């Protein structure tokens, strides 16, 4: 029998999201999130000027999936957190961060550097602690 995850054509971020969903609802993630984490744009830490609209969306959702929307801040690998800490301040000046739902907060979140700044959850957030926090 062929499993859906073996034939589904999806981006790495979408596959990561599906596996995270399965884990959160008590199912065995297929494929495991750890197997997918390093396949994403964000995990490869490419040249920062390569970011664009759909990639910005994927970056935010990678952070959301890896941290369970901020409830597991340790889910974000330290190297990824460092990459974001370096480039989010620069990206925030280009406007893509606000369009993607992330913003630079000058020292809170991601070990002091990232917060959720908009989208459908804006205004509904609460501080989470650790490296990632929701806007309050």
JOLIN-V360680 format. One record per helix or strand of 2 or more residues. SS is the DSSP state (H for helix, E for strand). FROM is the first residue (numbers start at 1). TO is the last residue. If there is no record, write none. Layout:
ss=<SS | SS>
from=<FROM | FROM>
to=<TO | TO>
This chain:
ss=<H | H | H | H | H | H | H | H | H | E | E | H | E>
from=<4 | 12 | 33 | 42 | 48 | 53 | 73 | 78 | 96 | 102 | 114 | 119 | 132>
to=<7 | 24 | 37 | 44 | 50 | 66 | 75 | 92 | 100 | 104 | 116 | 121 | 133>
